[in-house]
Amino acid sequence: MERNRLMRWQAGNVIIETDAAGNRKPTRAKSLDRIDGIVTAIYACGLAERDEGPKTYQGTGIAWV
């Protein structure tokens, strides 16, 4: 299986910062390269976690529908 080279490159540019309240956020503070795909994936996971819509997957385990 071919891995996603673009996401791997962007993941290598991400640094996680933690503020005083313990919140974590991705940053590219030490890199000039892009991290947009990683940030988008984080947002998508957060939205999927809160989704209360109809459940369409009927199997077991993790699946993207």
Contacts in CASP RR format, 6 or more apart in sequence:
PFRMAT RR
TARGET T0000
AUTHOR 0000-0000-0000
METHOD contacts of the structure
MODEL  1
MERNRLMRWQAGNVIIETDAAGNRKPTRAKSLDRIDGIVTAIYACGLAER
DEGPKTYQGTGIAWV
6 37 0 8 1.000
7 37 0 8 1.000
7 38 0 8 1.000
7 41 0 8 1.000
9 33 0 8 1.000
10 33 0 8 1.000
10 34 0 8 1.000
10 35 0 8 1.000
10 36 0 8 1.000
10 37 0 8 1.000
10 38 0 8 1.000
11 38 0 8 1.000
12 31 0 8 1.000
13 28 0 8 1.000
13 31 0 8 1.000
13 33 0 8 1.000
13 34 0 8 1.000
13 35 0 8 1.000
13 38 0 8 1.000
14 26 0 8 1.000
14 27 0 8 1.000
14 28 0 8 1.000
14 35 0 8 1.000
14 38 0 8 1.000
15 26 0 8 1.000
15 27 0 8 1.000
15 28 0 8 1.000
15 29 0 8 1.000
15 30 0 8 1.000
15 31 0 8 1.000
16 24 0 8 1.000
16 25 0 8 1.000
16 26 0 8 1.000
16 27 0 8 1.000
17 24 0 8 1.000
17 25 0 8 1.000
17 26 0 8 1.000
17 27 0 8 1.000
17 29 0 8 1.000
18 24 0 8 1.000
19 25 0 8 1.000
26 35 0 8 1.000
26 38 0 8 1.000
26 39 0 8 1.000
26 42 0 8 1.000
27 35 0 8 1.000
28 34 0 8 1.000
28 35 0 8 1.000
56 65 0 8 1.000
57 63 0 8 1.000
57 65 0 8 1.000
END
